[in-house]
Each structure stands twice: as structure tokens, then as C-alpha cells.
């Protein structure tokens, strides 16, 4: 952390492949597609030392398996300490 910077925003982007398997009436069906993941968040440093921080993040993951677009959203929070 740089002195004087209390809030640290960040963004994440990922591209990959999604492999999905479904069980339907005892039969296994598989498919794969490209996947896209993204997130944005901020870390807020606590106190003057900057060793403790809390963070909040919103993320999504989307793919197009089985000819159907699926998108998942998450909201996360956490806390960290630097030793």
C-alpha cells in the first residue's frame, strides 16, 4: 500500500473454457464452450499502518454450453492482514 491511499479499487478479467457434464435419466451428456469471467472490487485499508484491510467484490461468470447462455453472479467480502 502506498501512504495516503486508503481505498484501492481493482478489476479482474478471465477468458477460458468451460466443460459441463449433465446426468439426464441415467445418461451422461457433456459439452464445452468458451467462458468469460470478470470482477470489480475495492479494498479499504484500516488504521495508519495499512496492515489490515476489508474488501468487497462483485463477479460474474458466463458460458454458452448446450446452446444456452448461463451467467452466474457473486458478491464477496473479506478481511486481510499483512504481517
Rosetta blueprint (number, residue, H / E / L):
1 X L
2 X L
3 X L
4 X L
5 X L
6 X L
7 X E
8 X E
9 X E
10 X E
11 X E
12 X E
13 X E
14 X E
15 X E
16 X E
17 X E
18 X E
19 X E
20 X E
21 X E
22 X E
23 X E
24 X E
25 X L
26 X L
27 X E
28 X E
29 X E
30 X E
31 X E
32 X E
33 X E
34 X E
35 X E
36 X E
37 X E
38 X E
39 X E
40 X E
41 X E
42 X E
43 X E
44 X E
45 X E
46 X E
47 X L
48 X L
49 X L
50 X L
51 X L
52 X E
53 X E
54 X E
55 X E
56 X E
57 X E
58 X E
59 X E
60 X E
61 X E
62 X E
63 X E
64 X L
65 X H
66 X H
67 X H
68 X L
69 X L
70 X E
71 X E
72 X E
73 X E
74 X E
75 X E
76 X E
77 X E
78 X E
79 X E
80 X E
81 X E
82 X L
83 X L
